[in-house]
Amino acid sequence: MFQAGDIVRELHGTGSGTVTRILPGNRVAVLMDGWEMDYALAELVLVNRVAPNKATELPSAPESLGLSEELCLGFSQAPNSEHCDLFVFNNTANSVFIHLLIQPGTPDGRSVFRDLIKPAEKKRIHNFLPPVQGTGEAWCFQVVVLSNGKEEAIPPFQITKRFRPKDYNKYNLPGGEVLWYAMLEPPVIAPVSEQPPQELVTLRPSQVVDLHHDQIIDAATLAIMREEDILRQQVEHFKQQLDRAVVAGMDQITFIHGIGNGTLQQRILDFIHENPYQPTSLTAQPANERIYGQGAVVILIG
Amino acid sequence: MASEKMLQLLNDQFNRELYSVNLYLSMASYCLSEDLDGFANFYRVQAQEETFHAMKQFDYIHQVEGKVTMQALSQPPAEFSGLTDLFEKTIAHEKEVSRSINELVQQALSESDFATHTFLQWFITEQVEEESTMHTLLKKLKMIGDNQSALYLMNEELGRRTFTAPAA
């Protein structure tokens, strides 16, 4: 029998994901590539059983970490251990729903954590393979802000943090364990609406796809590829991900195209203008500049 | 007469093959700078094979009433961290070429362009052979490891490779 948090994969397929809920009738909900899907138990095999939550065992964050006002993500690695533990510190005044995706939008992308964290709560998730320094492996944190236990009518707040040593601070814990941690910008809290809050289910999934070439092409191939072919693969990846979003009935999808000579951005805008999905409408608008700078576009799917 | 889109893809592939020529000459030059003349010879012959591929496509494009447009070539990498890196990048490149040939085949099938489809069969077979050769050499290199005597023998063996135009 599976439990929430278990990593599973399809028995007769290649998909893998995290069990989010146990459903009636020997079925489970599995979060796979950002989508929650319904599976019969017989269709899945267990890959990794997540250890029970031991949040209470987590030592308080030392004051020197400066975690007093932030939402903080970190991971620790014991000496001589291949695996690491993930920490989530919520020192904001709001409950936050955190969804952790590793390498989103890539064939190796996987969802590893999805849970509610209350104010002043700390969680420790055991037994992760750590990101490899310098590889630019993307850890994408999808955060939904909750207030008074009800979801605000704001879209999910998403942050992508790549693991680069300069982005993370290092802290030596007792016993030789090393904690790497990074602050996430505090989520923007929308003013409390006078209208009744929207139901949780009305928030449809959204997705952020990083189109940077190092996110979709392996390093060895990238080193010998022609610039034209790199651009072609980026455009193909964009079309595939947009197609999935349209078919799945998503409201919007964000593409990080970066800031270069503007060719990729122009190809995206040209495709949106042509819109092969009519009568479904596609509208491009700049993504949140505070998060992505000028290097991303949100496609609204109508 | 092939469609405009098919001709465009064939033209892209032709230019891709020319990039392969430059890439393999760059690799040959790297091998020479490392005093590995046999490996350099292997890559020079490889560059000749890529030229043969390109010219085969050049001829076909004209046979189906198209016209070749030369494109600006990207600069291939010039520095490698060793022979293993060199062959890993070679395999990655050949896989990329195979992928683009497969795309051509898909396009030909979707257009019911059976002439181009038949023309491309030769390249599919050729790519299987190319990838297999490179994988074998990489395995040998890994087997050799730090053994300088074995590396000397492999260098000698690759130095004997000569270019013979593949059967059409």
Interface residues (C-beta under 8 A of the other chain):
Chain A: D218 A220 T221 A223 I224 M225 R226 E227 E228 D229
Chain B: D12 R16 Y19 L23 Q71 L73 S74 P76 P77 E88 K89 T90 I91 A92 H93 K95 E96 S100
